[in-house]
Amino acid sequence: MKMYVVTENYYPKEENFNEVMDMLVETSKMIKDQDGAIMSLSLKPEQKGGPITGVSIWESREKFTAFMKSEHAEKIMKSGLSAKVKEWTTDIKANLHTVEQAWHADTHE
């Protein structure tokens, strides 16, 4: 099975930048112990007006799909964050990717 990657780009309104960043960090924590979740990243843009990006890496498409159908995912969706995020952003783009090639260094010192 190939790993599966989900990317979410949030384009925050300037006055809501911190709220969107905080939301992404919190939702990242919510998937930490879920079956199949390998890694999550919350990326702050270096360029003004750039998107705040969330990246989650899963063991497989099947594991991600199972998570999305789970009670845990349903709780996240019903938390009310979705409505707030729509108010705090000008655009949101999500992409789904199958990993065709990857490498990872053993250590980063």
PEUR-V374284 format. One record per pair of residues at least 24 apart in sequence whose C-alpha atoms are under 6 Angstrom apart, sorted by sequence separation. I is the first residue (numbers start at 1). J is the second residue. If there is no record, write none. Layout:
# PEUR-V374284
I,J / I,J
This chain:
# PEUR-V374284
36,63 / 11,51 / 10,51 / 9,51 / 10,52 / 9,52 / 9,53 / 8,53 / 8,54 / 7,54 / 7,55 / 6,55 / 6,56 / 5,56 / 5,57 / 4,57 / 4,58 / 3,58 / 3,59 / 4,60 / 3,60 / 4,61 / 2,60 / 16,88 / 13,88 / 12,88 / 13,89 / 12,89 / 11,89 / 11,90 / 11,91 / 10,92 / 9,92 / 9,93 / 8,93 / 8,94 / 7,94 / 7,95 / 6,95 / 6,96 / 5,96 / 5,97 / 4,97 / 4,98 / 4,99 / 3,99
